[in-house]
Amino acid sequence: MMRKFAAAIAIAAVPAAALAQDPYSAAGDSGDTAWLLVSSALVLLMALPGLGLLYGGLVHRKNFLSVGLQCGAVAAVASLTWIVAGYTIAFGLPTNGVLGAGNAWMLIDLGNLRVGTAVPESTFAMFQMAFAAIAPALMVGAWVGRARFSWVLGFCALWSLVVYAPVAHWIWGGGWLATNMGVLDFAGGMVVHMTAGVSALVTALLLGKRAGFPKTAMQPHAPGLAMIGAMLLWVGWFGFNGGSALAATDDASTAIINTHAAASAAALVWLLVEKISLGKPTAVGFATGAIAGLATVTPAAGFISPGAAVALGGAGAVACYGTIQLVKRKLAIDDSLDVFAVHGIGGMLGSMMLAIFLSPSLGGTGYAEGFGMVNMIAAQFVGVAVVALWSAIASAVLALGVSLIFPMRVSADEEREGQDIASHGERSWDLEGS
C-alpha cells in the first residue's frame, strides 16, 4: 500500500534526499516513458479536438470557429509560456515553497530523469505541458461570443504564468501546500479544474452578460458535435488521470478504472436529474454530466476505490447540476458554458471527498504518517480555499490589467454579427451555398 501511495504522489513534494541524487546518471524505464508519451498525446487530444468540438457544438453557429480558434490558440500560447518560464516556476528546484528556481527556464538543464520518477525529465516536462495547455483553454467556455481575441490571448498567456504555474508548484512541485500542509491532488482537481473554474467565474463577471441573457434562450447549435467532443474528452481523460501515476503500473490502471466509473455514474445520474426536473434526458446533459464526473474524480483518481469513484461521480453530477441552476438562474451570472459549475465545483468537491475516501476502511490508499480523516479534511479545505482565493484575485488583476492594452469585450455590433465573421472573417457553415 505504501508503494502505491508513494507512486501516486510522485509529483508532489520532492524530499531533500532525492534532490541530492544525480539526475544525469540514472537510466529510465522505457515502459513508463512510453506510457507518459501516450498520455501526453491523450491530454492534447482533450485540449484540441475534444474541447473544441464540445464548446463549438454548445454555442451559436456564428461563434463556432472563433471558439475552436480560441481553444487552439490558447493551448498554443500556454505551451510556449510553459517552455519559456512556466515549467521552471512549477517544477524548478524547490526553494522557498512558493516558486521553483529558475534552473529550467526554456527547458534548459533538464536531467536524464525527473527526480522521484523513472522517466526522462523532458518526457515529464512534456506531459505537464499538456496540462498547462488545457487549463486555460477550459476558460474559453466562460466568455464565448463576447471576449476580444487579443484580450483572450494576452490574459491566458499571463494567467498560465501567474495563476497556473505557481499553484502547480505549491501542490506538485515541492511547494508549501504539499510539504507544509499535506494537501493532495492526484491529477489536477485543484491545479487544473479549480484554477480554471474560479478564474472563469471572475472573468465572466468582469465581461458582463451576453446580449439577451438570461431572457433569451441560447440553445446549442450542434448537440451532436458537443457529444463527440465530450466523448473525446472522456477517452483523453484516461491519459490525464492514468498518466498522472507517472508509471505504467497498477496505479495507472486504478486511476483509469476510477475515471471511467465516475464518468459513467455522473452521466447517468445527470440524465436522471434531467428526467425528473425537465421531463426528458438530453444528449447535452449526458455530455455535461460525464465531464462533471471526470472533473470530480480527478483529484482522487489514484487514491480511492472504484466504489468511491462511483460515489464521487454521482455526487459531482448533483452538485454541478445544482450549481448551474444557482449561477445562471438565480444569480444571473453569464458563465456561458458553465465552466465554474462543472470544473470549479467538481474540482472542489472531489478534493474534499478525497479526504474521506482516502481511508483504508473505505478502500483508499491510506493517510500519510501523522494524518487521519479529520486533519486530512482540514488540509484539503486549506488547499481549496487558498487555490480559489489566489485564482480569483490574480485573475481579476490580470483581466483588468490586460484590458488596459486590449479591450476586454467586442462591440455590440460585433457580438450581434458573431465573432466568426466580425473577428476572423470566416463563416463556420456555408448554409447559403449548400
GULO-557887 format. One record per residue (C-alpha): x, y, z; residue in one letter. Coordinates in steps of 0.02 Angstrom, whole numbers, padded with zeros to 5 digits, always signed. Example, Ala and Ser with C-alpha at 12.3 -4.5 7.8 and 13.67 -1.06 7.14 Angstrom:
BEGIN
+00615-00225+00390A
+00684-00053+00357S
//
This chain:
BEGIN
+00000+00000+00000M
+00140+00122+00041M
+00223+00091-00129R
+00060+00128-00216K
+00031+00284-00112F
+00207+00347-00147A
+00194+00319-00333A
+00029+00410-00341A
+00100+00568-00264I
+00266+00563-00355A
+00243+00739-00424I
+00206+00815-00255A
+00338+00863-00129A
+00515+00811-00176V
+00618+00757-00025P
+00786+00839+00005A
+00872+00669-00002A
+00802+00638-00176A
+00862+00808-00234L
+01037+00759-00183A
+01037+00617-00309Q
+01120+00645-00477D
+00979+00659-00606P
+01101+00641-00750Y
+01170+00470-00709S
+01017+00358-00696A
+00932+00259-00833A
+00745+00272-00856G
+00609+00143-00880D
+00559+00129-01063S
+00385+00065-01021G
+00346+00209-00904D
+00417+00331-01030T
+00310+00260-01171A
+00154+00271-01062W
+00188+00453-01020L
+00217+00494-01204L
+00050+00415-01249V
-00034+00504-01103S
+00035+00671-01163S
-00047+00642-01332A
-00211+00593-01248L
-00214+00754-01146V
-00182+00857-01304L
-00325+00759-01385L
-00433+00831-01247M
-00368+01008-01265A
-00383+01023-01454L
-00517+00919-01545P
-00608+00868-01385G
-00631+01038-01306L
-00651+01124-01473G
-00795+01011-01526L
-00878+01013-01354L
-00877+01202-01340Y
-00908+01231-01525G
-01063+01122-01525G
-01134+01211-01373L
-01128+01387-01445V
-01221+01477-01584H
-01157+01431-01757R
-01096+01610-01785K
-00964+01581-01650N
-00913+01401-01688F
-00749+01442-01775L
-00700+01576-01650S
-00720+01456-01505V
-00616+01323-01591G
-00483+01451-01636L
-00477+01515-01457Q
-00456+01339-01388C
-00314+01305-01509G
-00228+01473-01492A
-00239+01473-01302V
-00165+01297-01295A
-00025+01356-01410A
+00019+01512-01313V
+00011+01419-01147A
+00129+01287-01217S
+00256+01420-01264L
+00246+01509-01096T
+00270+01339-01014W
+00431+01311-01111I
+00496+01486-01076V
+00458+01500-00891A
+00306+01401-00834G
+00396+01236-00809Y
+00534+01310-00702T
+00408+01408-00598I
+00310+01249-00567A
+00444+01114-00564F
+00609+01203-00546G
+00712+01157-00393L
+00610+01193-00235P
+00671+01349-00146T
+00552+01445-00035N
+00395+01340-00063G
+00314+01475-00170V
+00404+01468-00338L
+00526+01346-00415G
+00703+01403-00451A
+00749+01468-00624G
+00861+01320-00666N
+00748+01254-00804A
+00690+01409-00898W
+00675+01374-01086M
+00685+01191-01030L
+00874+01201-01013I
+00973+01094-00892D
+00847+00952-00887L
+00909+00792-00804G
+00908+00620-00880N
+00769+00576-00757L
+00641+00681-00667R
+00679+00663-00481V
+00563+00536-00398G
+00515+00453-00563T
+00586+00331-00690A
+00552+00442-00841V
+00663+00570-00929P
+00635+00747-00868E
+00598+00800-01046S
+00454+00674-01050T
+00391+00735-00883F
+00401+00916-00942A
+00302+00874-01099M
+00167+00783-01002F
+00150+00931-00885Q
+00148+01049-01034M
-00010+00963-01096A
-00092+01001-00928F
-00033+01181-00938A
-00109+01193-01112A
-00282+01129-01069I
-00305+01225-00907A
-00326+01400-00983P
-00418+01327-01133A
-00555+01269-01015L
-00593+01451-00976M
-00641+01488-01157V
-00814+01420-01118G
-00848+01562-00996A
-00836+01706-01119W
-00889+01637-01288V
-00965+01764-01406G
-00908+01921-01317R
-00723+01918-01270A
-00600+02001-01390R
-00474+01879-01464F
-00321+01986-01424S
-00376+02003-01242W
-00403+01815-01230V
-00226+01777-01287L
-00146+01910-01177G
-00245+01860-01023F
-00216+01672-01044C
-00029+01693-01075A
-00008+01788-00912L
-00131+01677-00820W
-00029+01522-00861S
+00123+01601-00776L
+00040+01694-00632V
-00101+01575-00582V
-00071+01401-00652Y
+00117+01379-00633A
+00129+01438-00451P
-00018+01330-00396V
+00063+01181-00485A
+00220+01214-00385H
+00128+01231-00219W
+00047+01060-00239I
+00152+00958-00362W
+00323+01038-00368G
+00380+01031-00188G
+00288+01189-00135G
+00212+01239+00031W
+00036+01167+00013L
+00104+00991-00011A
+00256+00994+00102T
+00188+01101+00245N
+00002+01064+00240M
-00004+00888+00165G
-00125+00938+00025V
-00157+00802-00105L
-00212+00820-00286D
-00184+00666-00392F
-00212+00737-00567A
-00271+00917-00558G
-00434+00942-00464G
-00359+01097-00385M
-00215+01134-00502V
-00315+01124-00665V
-00503+01123-00634H
-00516+01239-00485M
-00396+01369-00554T
-00487+01371-00721A
-00661+01362-00646G
-00640+01502-00520V
-00547+01611-00645S
-00685+01581-00772A
-00817+01643-00650L
-00717+01801-00613V
-00690+01841-00797T
-00874+01809-00836A
-00922+01936-00703L
-00798+02064-00770L
-00852+02040-00951L
-01037+02053-00913G
-01182+01961-00992K
-01211+01916-01173R
-01343+02019-01261A
-01512+01946-01215G
-01451+01844-01066F
-01544+01775-00968P
-01711+01811-01051K
-01667+01742-01222T
-01643+01554-01233A
-01469+01518-01302M
-01478+01341-01368Q
-01328+01243-01433P
-01322+01240-01622H
-01247+01064-01638A
-01275+00949-01489P
-01206+00804-01590G
-01037+00889-01606L
-01039+00927-01420A
-01070+00742-01385M
-00923+00691-01494I
-00814+00818-01407G
-00865+00753-01236A
-00828+00575-01291M
-00653+00628-01348L
-00626+00711-01181L
-00685+00554-01092W
-00558+00447-01185V
-00420+00576-01168G
-00451+00585-00981W
-00377+00411-00966F
-00210+00490-01006G
-00248+00641-00897F
-00279+00537-00741N
-00192+00374-00785G
-00036+00465-00842G
-00028+00557-00676S
+00032+00395-00596A
+00193+00432-00694L
+00218+00246-00719A
+00139+00103-00817A
+00084+00011-00659T
-00072-00040-00567D
-00081+00140-00504D
-00118+00196-00682A
-00245+00056-00704S
-00332+00102-00542T
-00340+00285-00594A
-00414+00240-00764I
-00545+00122-00690I
-00596+00256-00566N
-00601+00387-00703T
-00717+00282-00809H
-00827+00232-00662A
-00851+00412-00606A
-00892+00474-00782A
-01016+00333-00810S
-01104+00363-00644A
-01110+00551-00666A
-01179+00544-00844A
-01319+00427-00792L
-01361+00525-00635V
-01368+00685-00737W
-01492+00603-00857L
-01598+00551-00708L
-01597+00726-00636V
-01647+00796-00806E
-01788+00670-00822K
-01855+00720-00651I
-01834+00908-00672S
-01860+00934-00860L
-01959+00781-00912G
-01831+00721-01040K
-01649+00667-01033P
-01539+00757-01160T
-01379+00722-01256A
-01304+00885-01192V
-01348+00830-01016G
-01259+00664-01040F
-01104+00754-01104A
-01106+00884-00965T
-01135+00752-00832G
-00989+00647-00893A
-00872+00798-00888I
-00933+00841-00713A
-00894+00665-00653G
-00723+00669-00734L
-00680+00836-00653A
-00740+00775-00483T
-00640+00613-00482V
-00480+00691-00549T
-00403+00744-00382P
-00438+00573-00307A
-00421+00452-00454A
-00266+00362-00394G
-00306+00363-00209F
-00479+00284-00197I
-00577+00126-00237S
-00694+00106-00387P
-00844+00109-00270G
-00787+00276-00203A
-00765+00337-00382A
-00947+00296-00418V
-00996+00397-00264A
-00889+00544-00319L
-00964+00539-00493G
-01143+00537-00431G
-01111+00674-00305A
-01022+00778-00436G
-01170+00766-00555A
-01293+00826-00423V
-01180+00965-00358A
-01132+01031-00529C
-01312+01025-00594Y
-01371+01122-00442G
-01233+01250-00462T
-01282+01283-00642I
-01458+01325-00583Q
-01389+01437-00447L
-01262+01531-00554V
-01366+01555-00710K
-01545+01561-00649R
-01536+01639-00475K
-01377+01741-00483L
-01392+01777-00671A
-01204+01761-00698I
-01166+01725-00881D
-01033+01590-00868D
-01085+01538-01042S
-01039+01353-01043L
-01039+01326-00854D
-00851+01315-00829V
-00861+01361-00645F
-01010+01249-00608A
-00933+01095-00692V
-00746+01114-00671H
-00733+01229-00520G
-00864+01144-00413I
-00814+00971-00474G
-00633+01003-00427G
-00680+01072-00256M
-00799+00931-00215L
-00679+00794-00271G
-00536+00873-00173S
-00639+00871-00013M
-00715+00698-00038M
-00540+00631-00067L
-00502+00663+00116A
-00643+00544+00166I
-00621+00406+00038F
-00433+00401+00064L
-00472+00298+00219S
-00414+00116+00205P
-00580+00062+00280S
-00665+00135+00126L
-00542+00058+00004G
-00423+00206-00006G
-00233+00201-00009T
-00222+00268+00169G
-00165+00426+00254Y
+00013+00487+00268A
+00100+00464+00435E
+00026+00579+00565G
-00133+00607+00466F
-00310+00546+00493G
-00476+00589+00413M
-00505+00747+00516V
-00339+00831+00485N
-00341+00773+00304M
-00508+00861+00281I
-00432+01016+00361A
-00282+01009+00245A
-00389+00990+00090Q
-00501+01133+00146F
-00349+01246+00163V
-00291+01193-00011G
-00462+01227-00088V
-00478+01396-00003A
-00302+01455-00048V
-00313+01400-00230V
-00486+01478-00251A
-00433+01642-00171L
-00272+01656-00269W
-00359+01612-00433S
-00495+01742-00406A
-00383+01886-00353I
-00244+01856-00479A
-00368+01830-00622S
-00461+01991-00584A
-00299+02090-00581V
-00235+02009-00741L
-00400+02028-00834A
-00414+02213-00793L
-00230+02244-00825G
-00233+02165-00998V
-00392+02263-01038S
-00291+02424-01024L
-00199+02369-01182I
-00326+02257-01269F
-00510+02295-01238P
-00593+02150-01150M
-00757+02143-01246R
-00807+02156-01428V
-00929+02291-01482S
-01116+02263-01480A
-01119+02255-01670D
-00979+02126-01673E
-01067+02022-01542E
-01228+02026-01641R
-01140+01978-01803E
-01043+01839-01720G
-00857+01825-01694Q
-00827+01704-01838D
-00858+01846-01961I
-00826+02000-01854A
-00660+01944-01780S
-00594+01818-01906H
-00683+01849-02072G
-00737+01668-02090E
-00901+01575-02084R
-00922+01409-01993S
-01052+01337-02108W
-01091+01397-02284D
-01276+01358-02270L
-01325+01478-02410E
-01211+01390-02535G
-01265+01214-02492S
//
